[in-house]
């Protein structure tokens, strides 16, 4: 049980016994996921880092906190699958769109939407929770594909970074679900 209930109406409710189905994996719980500790953010570009929260190899998907401590850029790309984003702090947007996301804003990216993600200068670092389904397809300035970045590339990037900063590459394996 988590912390003891005080006056909550459910304080006498008992937890489910045997709450996991056979072969089920436990949830991922990451206290302080949006930390400012640089070690947890694998460099995604020269100005933007990614903290992995969970990784699903089978579905080629992951969730992360994308962070830019100052003006940042993620190169032009599109997603053949949907992406969800919730802004925790700072400001970001797409050069191709008329809005700027700020803390508390939600963004749904429809499959096939091309964009150039930029993080603005702000009093706080840009931190956004993303759920990415499928690969990123890198684009040139004309919108033509030049390459891709999928879950396997993401895993390799995070493992290499975590090994380099002393957290250990195997930390990433604990995020697989």
Secondary structure by P-SEA (a helix, b strand, c coil): ccccccccccccccccccccccccccbbbbcccccccccccccccccbbbbbccccccccccccbbbbccccccccccccbbbbbbbcbbbbbbccccccccccbbbbbcccbbbbbbbccccccbbbbbbccbbbbbbcccccccccccaaaaaaaaaaaaaaacccccccccccc
